[in-house]
Amino acid sequence: MTPKSSQTLVLVLLILVQLACAIFFAWDVVSDYLEVTSRHLPSIHLLMEGISVFALAIAIAIEISTLRRMMRRETYLQEVSSQAAKAMHEIVEERFSEWKLTPSEKDVAMLVVKGFSITEIAGIRGNAEGTVKAHLNAIYRKSETNSRAEMLGLFIDPLMGAPLIKGDAKQS
């Protein structure tokens, strides 16, 4: 169970408990009202119970509305995240094709994009670190970049809608 789904479950349980309390208090108010009207003596206690039931009902309505809004927002964020992941994958694949990377270079480049270190990449691929460094040098040459950060910028800038700022460009 994810933290969000457990939070949702807790909120639903709290709403159900409050709903049960509201039903009990409403029943109590009605029974007290019927008892009081038979004696013709309105009671402060009855008035307070009635106000409590009304306030509890409003709180339940607000909580249900808030929970529904939160669930819609979570669904929206999941959809946006999925779209961003697809866009990132398309950009990565497009760049790799433009750079004409070999399958091994694509593999190393993908691991770099995912944030793995040279040592980790070597371990994952079962290569020597020198082999990974050679692939990285070829990737940098083909991508016309000089570093991991500069190469990653080529993937991130299109997502951000910002142009790539070259190292030799003058800043104003």
Number of C-alpha atoms within 10 A of each C-alpha: 6 7 8 11 11 11 12 16 12 12 15 15 12 14 18 13 13 16 17 12 15 19 15 13 18 18 13 16 21 15 13 17 19 12 13 14 12 9 9 10 10 13 13 9 11 17 13 12 18 18 13 16 21 15 13 18 18 12 15 19 14 12 16 15 12 12 16 13 12 13 15 12 12 13 12 12 12 12 12 12 12 12 12 13 12 12 15 16 14 13 17 20 15 13 15 20 12 11 17 14 19 14 10 12 19 20 15 24 25 17 17 19 15 10 13 15 12 19 14 15 22 18 13 12 14 11 12 13 16 12 13 24 16 12 20 21 16 16 25 18 13 14 18 12 18 13 14 15 11 18 18 17 16 18 21 17 13 14 13 8 8 9 11 14 13 10 9 6 8 7 7 3
